[in-house]
């Protein structure tokens, strides 16, 4: 049996594998109805024929993953005899698309619709699925238009025109408004917590997440999604603008130890990068210019790099005029810092002031340089 992991497109997805225990076993697939199995998911989707599907049953600490060749000739049923799973996710389209159903023991689930528009697929079976389908049906035209615009832009490799950009922004705004209205209408339903997570989980500013969580009925406090949202919000508040920067102690590629105390009362930049990405290079982030423009006793830079081979990084930087403070992930250091700083995408730069507070979070080197120019006028 060949098993492939779902594609990881963000840093949070990367670190997820350190959090969960993974176990791959053969699932009972394509079985007929059996009242004794805990979960049955019937798949009957258009535009899915000839694809290899990845089916994932997930609980709090376990994922069961298997593959399924779907010929598109009629429906097929995926079963799981063991209880304790929360969700079933179907990955397809080279793992770039997915559909998630929420599970209740011995509640049969059916997934129908057009696989080309996963956000509009109808899922029946269980209250959460029914109510999510109700919401998606109410905004289906918006979801379909959003998918078409994003697909068009993806095929072209960039935004086709400014009109597309504006329209996508308007669609997102309308969807957020509709989701908020739905949440406020059903404050005692678990689906509302899922909509908060899907539409309002902003790691840059958890304020609106907190506001909508306060709308929910107290009876949902023990629902796992609400617990996850509260934990997410607490973590996000630790790295908002004005928060005290998280402490760290790491070794660079030359064995030198750095911590938050190493920078004294200076400004310093913690830049999360991956050297294999062009946009992560120090020149693209204007970090070279920062080092040249400001004295070492005014501004320091620490590069936290996802690359795991310190020797390769030393070779790559040996000819640089700047002796960079580079921390690699050879000992899991980068992942620990990524988690502490709540980094969800790279590159990402944090500017910390003389009192140890975060004054800027950005992936834009120009913005970083401009801010430092304002804070430390060059004489």
C-alpha positions as CSV (number, residue, x, y, z in Angstrom):
1,X,0.0,0.0,0.0
2,X,1.4,3.4,-1.0
3,X,0.7,6.2,1.5
4,X,1.4,9.9,0.9
5,X,1.1,12.7,3.4
6,X,-1.2,15.6,2.7
7,X,0.6,18.5,1.1
8,X,2.0,21.0,3.6
9,X,1.9,24.6,2.4
10,X,2.5,26.5,5.6
11,X,4.8,26.5,8.6
12,X,1.9,25.5,10.9
13,X,1.3,22.4,8.7
14,X,5.0,21.6,8.9
15,X,5.0,21.6,12.7
16,X,1.8,19.7,12.9
17,X,3.7,16.5,12.3
18,X,5.6,16.9,15.5
19,X,2.4,17.3,17.5
20,X,0.5,14.2,16.3
21,X,1.3,10.5,16.4
22,X,0.9,9.0,13.0
23,X,-0.2,5.5,12.3
24,X,-0.8,4.1,8.8
25,X,-3.0,1.1,8.6
26,X,-5.2,-0.4,5.9
27,X,-8.8,0.8,6.3
28,X,-11.7,-1.2,5.2
29,X,-12.7,0.5,1.9
30,X,-15.4,0.0,-0.6
31,X,-17.5,-2.1,1.7
32,X,-21.2,-2.6,1.8
33,X,-23.3,-1.2,4.6
34,X,-22.4,-2.8,7.9
35,X,-24.3,-1.6,11.0
36,X,-21.4,-2.7,13.2
37,X,-18.9,-0.2,11.9
38,X,-18.5,3.1,13.8
39,X,-18.3,5.3,10.7
40,X,-19.5,5.1,7.1
41,X,-18.8,7.8,4.6
42,X,-20.5,7.5,1.2
43,X,-18.7,9.4,-1.6
44,X,-20.6,10.2,-4.7
45,X,-18.9,13.1,-6.4
46,X,-18.8,14.4,-10.0
47,X,-15.5,15.3,-11.7
48,X,-13.4,12.9,-9.6
49,X,-13.1,9.9,-11.8
50,X,-9.6,8.4,-12.4
51,X,-8.0,10.1,-9.4
52,X,-6.1,8.7,-6.4
53,X,-7.8,9.8,-3.3
54,X,-6.3,10.0,0.2
55,X,-8.7,9.3,3.0
56,X,-7.9,10.5,6.5
57,X,-9.7,9.7,9.7
58,X,-8.5,12.0,12.5
59,X,-8.9,12.1,16.3
60,X,-7.2,14.3,18.8
61,X,-3.9,12.4,18.6
62,X,-4.2,10.0,15.8
63,X,-4.5,10.0,12.0
64,X,-5.3,6.9,9.9
65,X,-4.4,7.4,6.3
66,X,-5.0,5.3,3.2
67,X,-5.4,5.6,-0.6
68,X,-8.4,4.9,-2.7
69,X,-8.5,4.7,-6.5
70,X,-11.9,6.2,-7.5
71,X,-13.2,5.3,-11.0
72,X,-16.2,7.6,-10.7
73,X,-18.6,4.8,-11.7
74,X,-21.2,5.1,-8.9
75,X,-20.7,5.8,-5.3
76,X,-18.2,4.1,-2.9
77,X,-18.3,3.8,0.8
78,X,-15.4,4.2,3.2
79,X,-15.7,2.6,6.6
80,X,-13.9,2.7,9.9
81,X,-14.8,0.2,12.6
82,X,-13.1,2.0,15.5
83,X,-14.8,4.8,17.4
84,X,-13.1,8.0,18.7
85,X,-12.5,9.9,15.4
86,X,-13.7,13.5,14.9
87,X,-13.3,14.1,11.2
88,X,-13.0,12.4,7.8
89,X,-11.0,14.3,5.2
90,X,-10.8,13.4,1.5
91,X,-7.7,14.8,-0.3
92,X,-7.6,14.8,-4.1
93,X,-6.4,16.8,-7.1
94,X,-2.8,16.0,-6.2
95,X,-3.7,16.7,-2.6
96,X,-4.4,20.4,-3.4
97,X,-8.1,20.1,-2.7
98,X,-9.9,18.5,0.2
99,X,-13.3,18.0,1.7
100,X,-13.9,17.5,5.5
101,X,-16.8,15.8,7.1
102,X,-17.5,15.8,10.9
103,X,-18.1,12.4,12.4
104,X,-20.6,11.1,15.0
105,X,-20.4,7.4,15.9
106,X,-22.8,5.3,13.9
107,X,-24.1,8.3,12.0
108,X,-23.8,7.6,8.2
109,X,-22.4,10.4,6.2
110,X,-22.9,11.1,2.5
111,X,-20.8,13.5,0.4
112,X,-22.3,14.6,-2.9
113,X,-21.7,17.4,-5.4
114,X,-19.0,18.7,-7.8
115,X,-15.5,17.9,-6.7
116,X,-14.3,20.9,-8.7
117,X,-15.9,23.1,-6.1
118,X,-15.2,21.4,-2.8
119,X,-16.5,24.4,-0.7
120,X,-20.0,23.8,-2.2
121,X,-20.1,20.1,-1.7
122,X,-23.1,18.9,0.3
123,X,-22.5,16.7,3.3
124,X,-25.4,15.0,5.1
125,X,-25.3,13.0,8.3
126,X,-24.8,14.6,11.8
127,X,-25.9,18.1,12.9
128,X,-22.6,19.8,12.1
129,X,-22.5,18.6,8.5
130,X,-26.2,19.4,8.0
131,X,-25.8,23.0,9.3
132,X,-22.5,23.6,7.5
133,X,-24.2,22.4,4.3
134,X,-27.1,24.8,5.1
135,X,-24.6,27.7,5.4
136,X,-22.7,26.8,2.3
137,X,-25.9,26.5,0.3
138,X,-26.8,30.1,1.3
139,X,-23.5,31.4,0.0
140,X,-22.9,28.9,-2.9
141,X,-22.7,31.6,-5.7
142,X,-20.0,33.4,-3.7
143,X,-18.0,30.3,-3.0
144,X,-18.2,29.2,-6.7
145,X,-17.1,32.6,-8.0
146,X,-14.3,32.7,-5.4
147,X,-13.1,29.3,-6.6
148,X,-13.2,30.3,-10.2
149,X,-11.2,33.5,-9.6
150,X,-8.6,31.8,-7.5
151,X,-8.2,28.9,-10.0
152,X,-7.8,31.4,-12.8
153,X,-5.1,33.3,-10.9
154,X,-3.4,30.1,-10.0
155,X,-3.2,29.0,-13.6
156,X,-1.8,32.3,-14.6
157,X,0.7,32.3,-11.7
158,X,-0.4,35.7,-10.5
159,X,-3.5,38.0,-10.2
160,X,-4.9,38.4,-13.7
161,X,-5.8,42.0,-13.1
162,X,-6.7,44.5,-10.3
163,X,-10.4,43.8,-10.9
164,X,-9.9,40.2,-9.8
165,X,-8.1,41.3,-6.7
166,X,-10.8,43.8,-5.8
167,X,-13.6,41.2,-6.5
168,X,-11.9,38.6,-4.4
169,X,-11.6,41.0,-1.5
170,X,-15.3,41.9,-1.8
171,X,-16.2,38.2,-1.9
172,X,-14.2,37.5,1.2
173,X,-15.8,40.4,3.0
174,X,-19.3,39.2,2.0
175,X,-18.5,35.7,3.1
176,X,-17.3,37.0,6.5
177,X,-20.5,39.0,6.9
178,X,-22.6,36.0,6.1
179,X,-20.6,33.7,8.4
180,X,-20.8,36.2,11.3
181,X,-24.6,36.5,10.8
182,X,-24.9,32.7,10.9
183,X,-22.8,32.5,14.1
184,X,-24.9,35.1,15.8
185,X,-28.1,33.3,14.8
186,X,-26.9,30.0,16.1
187,X,-24.8,30.8,19.2
188,X,-25.6,27.4,20.8
189,X,-24.5,25.3,17.8
190,X,-21.1,23.6,17.4
191,X,-21.1,24.6,13.7
192,X,-20.7,28.3,14.8
193,X,-17.4,27.5,16.4
194,X,-16.2,25.8,13.2
195,X,-17.2,28.9,11.2
196,X,-15.2,31.1,13.6
197,X,-12.2,28.9,13.1
198,X,-12.6,28.8,9.3
199,X,-13.4,32.5,8.7
200,X,-12.0,34.5,11.7
201,X,-8.9,32.8,13.0
202,X,-6.4,35.6,12.5
203,X,-3.0,35.0,14.1
204,X,-2.2,38.7,13.6
205,X,-5.1,40.0,15.5
206,X,-7.2,37.6,17.6
207,X,-9.6,40.4,18.8
208,X,-12.4,39.5,16.4
209,X,-12.0,35.8,17.2
210,X,-12.4,36.6,20.9
211,X,-15.4,38.8,20.2
212,X,-17.2,36.0,18.4
213,X,-16.2,33.4,20.9
214,X,-17.9,35.5,23.5
215,X,-21.1,35.2,21.5
216,X,-21.2,31.4,21.8
217,X,-23.3,29.7,24.5
218,X,-21.4,28.5,27.5
219,X,-22.6,25.0,26.9
220,X,-20.1,24.9,24.0
221,X,-17.1,25.5,26.3
222,X,-16.1,21.8,26.3
223,X,-16.4,21.5,22.5
224,X,-12.9,20.7,21.2
225,X,-13.0,23.4,18.5
226,X,-13.9,26.1,21.1
227,X,-11.0,24.8,23.3
228,X,-8.6,25.0,20.3
229,X,-9.8,28.5,19.4
230,X,-9.3,29.7,22.9
231,X,-5.8,28.2,22.9
232,X,-5.1,29.8,19.5
233,X,-6.2,33.2,20.8
234,X,-4.1,33.0,23.9
235,X,-1.1,32.1,21.7
236,X,-1.8,34.8,19.2
237,X,-2.0,37.5,21.9
238,X,1.6,36.7,22.9
239,X,2.9,38.0,19.6
240,X,0.6,40.9,18.8
241,X,2.1,44.3,18.3
242,X,3.1,45.7,21.7
243,X,3.5,42.3,23.3
244,X,6.8,41.3,25.0
245,X,8.7,39.2,22.6
246,X,9.0,35.5,23.5
247,X,12.2,34.5,25.2
248,X,14.6,32.1,23.4
249,X,18.0,30.6,23.7
250,X,19.5,29.0,20.6
251,X,22.9,28.2,19.1
252,X,23.9,29.6,15.7
253,X,25.7,27.6,12.9
254,X,29.0,28.5,14.5
255,X,28.0,27.2,18.0
256,X,27.5,30.7,19.5
257,X,24.6,31.0,22.0
258,X,22.0,33.7,21.5
259,X,19.1,34.6,23.7
260,X,16.8,37.6,24.1
261,X,19.3,38.9,26.7
262,X,22.1,38.9,24.1
263,X,20.8,42.1,22.5
264,X,20.7,44.2,25.7
265,X,18.9,47.5,25.0
266,X,19.3,47.3,21.2
267,X,16.7,46.8,18.5
268,X,16.9,43.4,16.9
269,X,15.2,41.6,14.1
270,X,14.2,37.9,14.2
271,X,13.8,36.8,10.6
272,X,12.2,33.4,9.8
273,X,13.4,32.2,6.5
274,X,14.0,29.2,4.3
275,X,17.0,29.6,2.1
276,X,15.6,27.5,-0.7
277,X,12.9,30.1,-1.2
278,X,14.0,33.1,-3.4
279,X,11.8,35.6,-1.5
280,X,13.5,34.5,1.8
281,X,17.0,35.7,0.7
282,X,18.5,38.4,2.8
283,X,18.8,40.8,-0.1
284,X,15.2,40.4,-1.0
285,X,14.2,41.2,2.6
286,X,16.6,44.2,2.6
287,X,18.4,42.7,5.6
288,X,21.8,43.3,3.9
289,X,20.9,47.0,3.7
290,X,19.9,47.1,7.4
291,X,23.2,45.6,8.5
292,X,25.1,48.1,6.4
293,X,23.0,51.1,7.4
294,X,23.0,50.6,11.2
295,X,25.9,49.9,13.6
296,X,25.9,46.5,15.3
297,X,25.3,48.2,18.7
298,X,22.1,49.6,17.3
299,X,20.4,46.8,15.4
300,X,21.1,43.1,15.3
301,X,19.6,40.4,13.0
302,X,19.0,36.7,13.8
303,X,18.1,34.5,10.8
304,X,16.0,31.5,11.9
305,X,16.3,29.1,9.0
306,X,14.3,26.0,8.4
307,X,17.3,24.4,6.6
308,X,18.6,21.5,8.7
309,X,22.2,21.4,7.5
310,X,24.5,24.0,9.3
311,X,27.4,23.1,7.1
312,X,25.5,23.9,3.9
313,X,24.4,27.2,5.3
314,X,28.0,28.0,6.3
315,X,29.1,27.3,2.7
316,X,26.3,29.5,1.3
317,X,27.2,32.4,3.5
318,X,31.1,32.1,3.6
319,X,31.6,34.8,0.9
320,X,29.1,37.3,2.4
321,X,30.5,40.5,3.8
322,X,28.2,40.1,6.7
323,X,28.7,37.3,9.3
324,X,25.1,36.4,9.8
325,X,23.7,35.0,13.1
326,X,22.0,32.0,11.5
327,X,20.0,29.4,13.5
328,X,19.1,26.2,11.7
329,X,16.7,23.5,12.5
330,X,19.3,20.8,13.0
331,X,18.3,20.4,16.7
332,X,14.7,21.5,16.3
333,X,15.6,25.0,17.3
334,X,13.8,26.7,14.3
335,X,10.6,24.8,14.9
336,X,10.6,25.7,18.6
337,X,11.0,29.4,17.7
338,X,8.4,29.2,15.0
339,X,6.0,27.8,17.5
340,X,6.9,30.4,20.1
341,X,6.5,33.3,17.7
342,X,3.3,31.9,16.2
343,X,4.7,32.0,12.6
344,X,2.2,30.8,10.0
345,X,4.1,31.6,6.8
346,X,7.6,32.5,5.7
347,X,9.4,34.7,5.2
348,X,8.4,36.6,8.4
349,X,10.3,39.3,10.3
350,X,9.8,40.5,13.8
351,X,11.2,43.8,14.9
352,X,11.8,44.0,18.7
353,X,12.5,47.3,20.4
354,X,14.9,48.3,23.2
355,X,12.4,47.3,25.8
356,X,11.9,43.8,24.3
357,X,8.5,44.5,22.8
358,X,7.3,43.6,19.3
359,X,6.9,46.8,17.2
360,X,6.5,45.3,13.7
361,X,5.6,42.0,12.1
362,X,6.1,41.9,8.3
363,X,7.3,39.9,5.3
364,X,8.1,43.1,3.5
365,X,11.7,44.2,3.8
366,X,11.0,47.7,2.6
367,X,8.5,48.2,5.5
368,X,11.1,46.8,7.9
369,X,13.8,49.2,6.7
370,X,11.4,52.2,6.7
371,X,10.3,51.5,10.3
372,X,13.9,51.3,11.5
373,X,14.8,54.5,9.6
374,X,12.0,56.2,11.6
375,X,13.1,54.7,14.9
376,X,16.8,55.1,14.5
377,X,17.5,58.2,12.3
378,X,20.9,57.7,10.6
379,X,23.3,60.6,11.5
